[in-house]
């Protein structure tokens, strides 16, 4: 079974702030088993938006096949992406997760990156207040 190294970089950049962007790289080796990550948006105000960019990089010698990207759970989360179906070695794409709660309380969700041989699950957490 072919293995390749995938990199997910977390780039925190709230929509409403003009602060410096901090980067927290997270390396994941894609294999036949599923992988699980977590991201916490913290506390936000109702009807405000924050986003988190996940940078997906194909580091291996082979192309990475992306069967799809989906989001489940609370309606407070939305996903935008520029990822193609095939990432060539060294190519990157962005998965932007937007947290935009319309009600107070805790919100959870899952983003799933469906690869050819496995999935990457990103568990999302966020809280909304007035």
Secondary structure as GFF3:
##gff-version 3
##sequence-region A 1 130
A	DSSP	beta_strand	4	12	.	.	.	ID=ss1
A	DSSP	beta_strand	22	30	.	.	.	ID=ss2
A	DSSP	beta_strand	35	45	.	.	.	ID=ss3
A	DSSP	beta_strand	50	58	.	.	.	ID=ss4
A	DSSP	beta_strand	64	73	.	.	.	ID=ss5
A	DSSP	beta_strand	77	81	.	.	.	ID=ss6
A	DSSP	beta_strand	86	87	.	.	.	ID=ss7
A	DSSP	beta_strand	92	99	.	.	.	ID=ss8
A	DSSP	beta_strand	105	115	.	.	.	ID=ss9
A	DSSP	beta_strand	119	129	.	.	.	ID=ss10
###
